[in-house]
């Protein structure tokens, strides 16, 4: 079910400027209020929400390299024993 608050927001696609095609990409929308919404282009009716404060903390962590281990070549799910 689509988030009823998504009709009044502007979605921004997180894709390289020269990217062509439908993705899959993540899209983000800010506001109204304190909410930040995220969705995948392939499933626009499924929307995840968080607060601006949590989003800003996450973005600062990305910039600081706190999540680089998730992007390593051959990285596995950190919840599985193989990743330990």
Secondary structure, 3 states (H helix, E strand, C coil): CCCHHHCCCCCEEECCCCCCCCCCCEEEEECCCCEEEEEECCEEEEEEEEEHHHHHHHHHHHHCCCCHHHCCCCCCCCCCHHHC
